[in-house]
Structures are given as structure tokens and as C-alpha cells.
Amino acid sequence: MYGQVPLDQQYNGYAQPEPVAEFYVLTTFSTWFGLFAILTTAVVDIFQPEYGPLIILVHLMLVATTAGSVIYAAARWRDGLIKTAMPLGINLTIGLVLLCMPFARVWETASFRVQQSRYQYIAQQILDGDLKVDTNGRVTLPLGYRSLSDDGLAHVQYRQGATNIFFFADSHAGYMFRSDNSLPEPLFNGNLAWHHIESRAHNWYYLPTN
């Protein structure tokens, strides 16, 4: 009869609602929580690595959300595979982004590219003698350039006819200018050692320190 609710949609005399609401709730939550997880991971990874336990908690919550999506897809697959698998697909995509995206490295590389001309200007000023090196091998950066180094200084070393200029990006890494473009030596001024060496541009290297 027209307008009659099918028997398979009835329960105890009441019509069962289609699983539209729970689909939208799960999809919306997965999307917004995924964006929150990506943003939180990026901010902590780049600016606040000491808050690593917070990232572990966020990732565990993502695992729980993904598990809920698996249960939902298994229970509702008859309602349409594409619809029921969408929340799971969202959570898996977010998980892959978190696993594969090196947020800190992408940020560091982009930051250097933006500031490269300013680094180069200071290096050239030191090479030309316009910025004087003190007896401790340090140059106080001009006011508009002190953000280039975590301590506001450029550290200069003369070795084997080459000029090495080191800028602390933070307490654990920095950028070195090598006038001869050769690979940096294992030690700088006898107390800085590198985990590894990464080329950033001609004459420039990124050096995570011990």
C-alpha cells in the first residue's frame, strides 16, 4: 500500500530511521578530528617538541576513531559500501598524512628558503669585512637580522683558507655558510658536532647538532 513502511524497517510497531544521522555524525567528527590531529601534530613537531606525549594521546584517539569506523562499516555495509566506508577512508587518509609528512623538516626547509637572501647578505658582509669578528670568533648581527640566529650571533671560523659562518637556528641545529662550498668538518670551534649534514643551497648546509 502507498506510504506503508516496509516490514524490514519496523521494530515493535515503530519505523526504524535510516542510518543517515549516524553516518553524518561519524563523517563530520572524523573530518574535524583529523584536521585537529594534523594541526596539533604539526604545531608540536615544529614549535613544541617537548609536548610529544600530547601527540601520542591524539594519535591514540585517532586509532580509536578508526576502529569505530571499521565497526560502523562492518555493521552497515548493506547500506552501500561507498557511504559506509567513507569515515574509514577519512581516518586512514589522516593516519597516512601523520605517518608520512615530516612537518618539522618541511617547515625548516621552507623557512630557510624564505630567509636565504638575508643569510647570504650577512655572510657577504662578514666576508667583505663590513661586519667585524670579535676575538671570540663571533659577530653580533644587526638589529634587523638578529632573528636569523637563536642567540643573535654569527659564529665565524677560519680553516684551511675557507671561512665558515654558523647561525644557530635553535639550540639543536643551525645553518653553516662554507666559502669554498666543501662539506663542513665534523667539529666547529671544537665543541659543536653534527648528527648529519644536509645541503640547503650553494655554500649553505643545515646541521643538526649533538
Summary of the structure (lengths in Angstrom):
residues: 210
radius of gyration: 27.8
end to end distance: 78.9
largest distance: 98.0
contacts: 533
relative contact order: 0.08
helix: 54%
strand: 21%
